[in-house]
Structures are given as C-alpha cells and as structure tokens.
Amino acid sequence: MLAEFEQATSCSIDNALDSGEKAFRKWKITTFPQRSDVLRTCNRVLLDDKAKYASLISHEMGKVWKESVVEVEKCAWVCRYYAENGARFLHDEPLNPEGRTAFISYEPIGIILAVMPWNFPFWQVFRFAAPTLMAGNAGILKHASNVPQCALAIEEIFRKSGLPEGVFQTLFASADQVAGIIADWRVKAVTLTGSELAGSKVAETAGRNIKKTVLELGGTDPFIVLEDADIEEAAKTGAIARMINCGQSCIAAKRIILTEAVYDDFMHLFSNTISSMKLGDPMDPKTDYGPLAREDLITDLNNQISRSVDLGAIAVLGGNRPDRPGSFYNATVLTNVKAGMPAFDEEIFGPAASVIRVRDADEAVAVTNSSKYGLGASLWAIDIDRGIKMARDIETGSVFINQMVASHPAIPFGGIKLSGYGRELSYLGIREFMNIKPVVY
C-alpha cells in the first residue's frame, strides 16, 4: 500500500462547492492574458518536474514509465495550446442578421464537475481542465479511486501555477456521492470519461437536473487494412496502437480488420512485432508493457478471452497469465473472431487484439459499423482519395488514415453511438461549457 486517504464527507463536499462557487465569481472576470499566464506557468511546472509526475503515474496505476513521461509532456502541450489559442476561440463573433447588428458572446457558466478514469490519470484531467480554466469556469475533479495521489498532484500543479484557491479542487468522493454533487445548484455541467454504465448514470442524473454533459465512453476501435496499404508500416503501427498503455486505452486499436489480400502478410508481421514486446517492471526503460491497473481487470479480460475461445476464436499468441507475481497478462492475438463473441462485440481493455478477416473494403466498413460503439478508426490505404471516401462512410467520431488514432489538442475528440457525445479539445471543446449568448442591438 502506498498511502491512505479519507473519503469526502457531506460537509467537505458542501465546503468545496461553496469555495468553488465563490472562486468562480472572481475567476470569471479575469482577463484572457491572466488566465493564459496561469496555463503557461502550468506548462513549465509540468515539464520541469515531468520525471517526478511520470513516476507517480507509473507507481499508482502501472503505466510503463516511458509512456508516463509522454503523458506528462502531452499535458504540458495542452496547457500551452489553450494559453496560446483560448482567447481567439472565445473572442466575440460578429453576426449579420438581416436588418440588425449582433454578435455572439462566449461566457463561462460556473463549476464543471469532471468524473475521470485511471488509465491516463494526468492527461484525461488536463484535457478537460486546460480549456475549462482558460474559459473562465471552475473545476471540481472526482478522480478514479485508485489514483488519488495523481489527483492531489494535479491540484498542486495548478496551485503552483498561480491559480486562485478554489478554482480547481479535488474531491475524494465515492461513486454513490456523485449524483448528489451533480444535483447541487452550484454545479453547472458534467464531463465524464469512463464506462458505458457510468456514463448512463451520470447522464440520467444530469438530465433530471437539466445540466449539460459531455461523455467519452470508450469503444471497439477498428484498425482497417486494405489491399493497397503499406503492410510493414501498418503492422508495426497496429501493434503499437493495440499495446499502448498495456491495451488500456479508449482509442487503442481493438479490432484488427484485414482484407483477404493482406491477411497472411500482415498477420506474420503483426504477431512477430507483438511477441517481441517485453513484459516487465513498468519502471524499467526496456519494458514495453507492464501490469494492468487492478487485479479485477485481469479477471474480466481473461473471462472475455475464454468465452471468445469457447465460441471459436483462436489464441495464436498468449491468452493466459505469465508465471510471475502481479497483475500481468501475456500479449494476446485472437483470430477467427466473429460477431457474437466478446472479442468482437465488447471493449477489450487489456493487451489482446481481435483479428477479423473480411473479403474487401465494403465488408470492412460493414463490420466497423456493426459495432454499438463509435469512437475512432484507423484506416490504411495508399489511395488517399479512396481512404477519404471510406472515412465518410465509417460511423465513428474520428478517422485517421495511415496513422494510429491519437488525441491532439487541435483536433476535436469524442464519439458517437454508445461511445458518447460532445467534443473535447480544439475550439469545439472549449465552447462545450460556455453560455453561447447572442447580443443583438
């Protein structure tokens, strides 16, 4: 055990909301340059101490240290991005209605509650916090229960960066306490990244209280390889896209969809690349993937793989735990995956790839769109015009052609169907929790 923390009480929650509301009233009238200075300082704090914060991430949830460093650097990047662009995104926007003069004013609304997951314990928070704070809103973080030290570290980073007391706070609230926080009049909106079940509960409570939500709920992201793709590059990238963060990523390549023409060549390269990846101590620089974040995740993953194999899937690689202590699972590649199997229908959150063979591009699109999820998709084809045409037919929140799906501060991020709704990042993300107010005169 690393540390123990007390759960929030009803009194401490009320005090936090009261403090946040009072702090918001002062923060909302600060200027864009003032808010930008805080985020620029935040950028420097993160980069100056990135080794310390990366170690915290790795120790608390098991992420490989070299990936934790990249996560901290990405948080610094999003702070700089909104420091440089936030004012432009929220500048008064002129309108030209017939016979009148008008403009749109983007105004902050208050405290935004963020219910965040453990898999990217810094990035998920900064992805929400940087635009929220630049917009003049306040934030309250209800982080995952297994990363409390990351939650406190983030609050400390903002405090070190000059953010006034109360504008961003961490609450060690339980899942059962979230509904009451959402219902409180001082909370104006909610953003959640997590499971479909958690998202539905938050949306239900927010809807009952007439409050806006942004939900990012994961998915079964396809990695589609067509007959004219660069097979070597696709296979190498596909292995990374599946195994990043030990497969515990919403936008990891979950379903590898291969056309007949490339199946054998791709599978040879893909399987060899994954089998060469080193499992081990996340703090070892040579380690490629480490343990899963919790022991119960191993149970869930093994159950999904076992049920899929019982239904006809073939584990050509892995499919079991290594003989060593810790929440480790061997890198797994399943072939002969079909609809009706957990490996096809469900989100696999761990180091396991589901390989699906299809006849052609049309069937690849049909298989992709058959999922109840729709977060991101990676499509590999040399013919870019063809790729763009296919991308328009794919039912996901984003499509990346000849590259793995990845979040970027300037690119809108979010899904459709059961992967959620709303957008984070870019100019769209900073406007999600604003009063978009026309002024007509």
Secondary structure as the mmCIF struct_conf table of DSSP 4:
data_model
#
loop_
_struct_conf.conf_type_id
_struct_conf.id
_struct_conf.beg_label_comp_id
_struct_conf.beg_label_asym_id
_struct_conf.beg_label_seq_id
_struct_conf.end_label_comp_id
_struct_conf.end_label_asym_id
_struct_conf.end_label_seq_id
HELX_LH_PP_P HELX_LH_PP_P1 GLU A 6 THR A 9
HELX_RH_AL_P HELX_RH_AL_P1 SER A 10 TRP A 27
TURN_TY1_P TURN_TY1_P1 LYS A 28 ILE A 29
BEND BEND1 THR A 30 THR A 30
HELX_RH_AL_P HELX_RH_AL_P2 PHE A 32 ASP A 48
TURN_TY1_P TURN_TY1_P2 ASP A 49 ASP A 49
HELX_RH_AL_P HELX_RH_AL_P3 LYS A 50 MET A 61
HELX_RH_AL_P HELX_RH_AL_P4 TRP A 65 PHE A 89
TURN_TY1_P TURN_TY1_P3 LEU A 90 LEU A 90
BEND BEND2 HIS A 91 HIS A 91
STRN STRN1 GLU A 93 LEU A 95
TURN_TY1_P TURN_TY1_P4 GLU A 98 GLY A 99
STRN STRN2 ALA A 102 PRO A 108
BEND BEND3 GLY A 110 GLY A 110
STRN STRN3 ILE A 111 VAL A 115
BEND BEND4 TRP A 118 PHE A 120
TURN_TY1_P TURN_TY1_P5 PRO A 121 PHE A 122
HELX_RH_AL_P HELX_RH_AL_P5 TRP A 123 MET A 134
TURN_TY1_P TURN_TY1_P6 ALA A 135 GLY A 136
STRN STRN4 ALA A 138 LYS A 142
TURN_TY1_P TURN_TY1_P7 SER A 145 ASN A 146
HELX_RH_AL_P HELX_RH_AL_P6 PRO A 148 LYS A 160
TURN_TY1_P TURN_TY1_P8 SER A 161 GLY A 162
HELX_LH_PP_P HELX_LH_PP_P2 LEU A 163 PRO A 164
TURN_TY1_P TURN_TY1_P9 GLU A 165 GLY A 166
BEND BEND5 VAL A 167 VAL A 167
STRN STRN5 PHE A 168 THR A 170
HELX_RH_AL_P HELX_RH_AL_P7 ALA A 175 ALA A 183
BEND BEND6 ASP A 184 ASP A 184
TURN_TY1_P TURN_TY1_P10 TRP A 185 ARG A 186
STRN STRN6 VAL A 187 THR A 193
BEND BEND7 GLY A 194 GLY A 194
HELX_RH_AL_P HELX_RH_AL_P8 GLU A 196 ARG A 208
TURN_TY1_P TURN_TY1_P11 ASN A 209 ILE A 210
STRN STRN7 LYS A 212 GLU A 216
STRN STRN8 PRO A 222 VAL A 225
TURN_TY1_P TURN_TY1_P12 GLU A 227 ASP A 228
BEND BEND8 ALA A 229 ALA A 229
HELX_RH_AL_P HELX_RH_AL_P9 ILE A 231 MET A 243
HELX_RH_3T_P HELX_RH_3T_P1 ILE A 244 GLY A 247
TURN_TY1_P TURN_TY1_P13 CYS A 250 ILE A 251
BEND BEND9 ALA A 252 ALA A 252
STRN STRN9 ARG A 255 THR A 259
HELX_RH_3T_P HELX_RH_3T_P2 GLU A 260 VAL A 262
HELX_RH_AL_P HELX_RH_AL_P10 TYR A 263 SER A 275
TURN_TY1_P TURN_TY1_P14 SER A 276 SER A 276
BEND BEND10 MET A 277 MET A 277
HELX_LH_PP_P HELX_LH_PP_P3 LYS A 278 LYS A 278
STRN STRN10 LEU A 279 LEU A 279
TURN_TY1_P TURN_TY1_P15 PRO A 282 MET A 283
BEND BEND11 ASP A 284 ASP A 284
TURN_TY1_P TURN_TY1_P16 PRO A 285 LYS A 286
BEND BEND12 ASP A 288 ASP A 288
STRN STRN11 TYR A 289 TYR A 289
BEND BEND13 ALA A 293 ALA A 293
HELX_RH_AL_P HELX_RH_AL_P11 GLU A 295 ASP A 310
TURN_TY1_P TURN_TY1_P17 LEU A 311 GLY A 312
STRN STRN12 ILE A 314 LEU A 317
BEND BEND14 ASN A 320 ASN A 320
BEND BEND15 ASP A 323 SER A 327
STRN STRN13 THR A 332 THR A 335
BEND BEND16 ASN A 336 ASN A 336
TURN_TY1_P TURN_TY1_P18 ALA A 339 GLY A 340
BEND BEND17 MET A 341 MET A 341
HELX_RH_AL_P HELX_RH_AL_P12 PRO A 342 ASP A 345
BEND BEND18 GLU A 346 GLU A 346
BEND BEND19 GLY A 350 PRO A 351
STRN STRN14 ALA A 352 VAL A 358
BEND BEND20 ARG A 359 ASP A 360
HELX_RH_AL_P HELX_RH_AL_P13 ALA A 361 ASN A 369
TURN_TY1_P TURN_TY1_P19 SER A 370 SER A 370
BEND BEND21 SER A 371 LYS A 372
STRN STRN15 TYR A 373 GLY A 374
BEND BEND22 LEU A 375 LEU A 375
STRN STRN16 GLY A 376 TRP A 380
BEND BEND23 ILE A 382 ILE A 382
HELX_RH_AL_P HELX_RH_AL_P14 ILE A 384 ASP A 393
BEND BEND24 ILE A 394 ILE A 394
BEND BEND25 THR A 396 GLY A 397
STRN STRN17 SER A 398 ILE A 401
BEND BEND26 ASN A 402 GLN A 403
TURN_TY1_P TURN_TY1_P20 PRO A 409 ALA A 410
BEND BEND27 ILE A 411 ILE A 411
STRN STRN18 PHE A 413 PHE A 413
STRN STRN19 ILE A 416 LYS A 417
TURN_TY1_P TURN_TY1_P21 LEU A 418 SER A 419
STRN STRN20 GLY A 420 TYR A 421
BEND BEND28 GLY A 422 GLY A 422
STRN STRN21 GLU A 424 GLU A 424
BEND BEND29 LEU A 425 LEU A 425
HELX_RH_AL_P HELX_RH_AL_P15 SER A 426 ARG A 431
TURN_TY1_P TURN_TY1_P22 GLU A 432 PHE A 433
STRN STRN22 MET A 434 VAL A 440
#
